[in-house]
C-alpha cells in the first residue's frame, strides 16, 4: 500500500554518533584527540584563559550590562566596553604572556617534583 512505501527507514547506528555517556563524550571531544605534548600546551592555555577571564571580570561585567541595556544595538553602542574587554583579555593571552606563563608553570612543576 501507499502508506507502507512512504515509511522512512531508520538509519543504522553510526560510529560517529555522540555518546550519551558524559565520560565517553568527553573523550570524543577535541581534548581527547590531542597528543600528549599538545594536550599539555592546551591545558596551559585553558588555565591562562581562566586567569584572564577572572582578572577581567569588571570589564566583562561592564560589557554585559551595556549589552543588556542596548539590546540589538550592542555592536554600535557598547564598542568602547568591548574594546576594553578585548584589550584586557589579550594582555593576558598574547603569545609573549603565554610563554612567560609556560615558563613560570614549568618552574612550579620542577619545584614540586624536586628537579
Secondary structure, DSSP 8 states (H G I E B T S, - for coil): -HHHHT--------TTS--SSHHHHHHHSHHHHS-HHHHHHHHHHHHHHHHHHHHTHHHHHHHHHHHHHHGGGHHHHTHHHHHHHHHHHHHHHSHHHHHHHHHHHHHHHHHHHT-
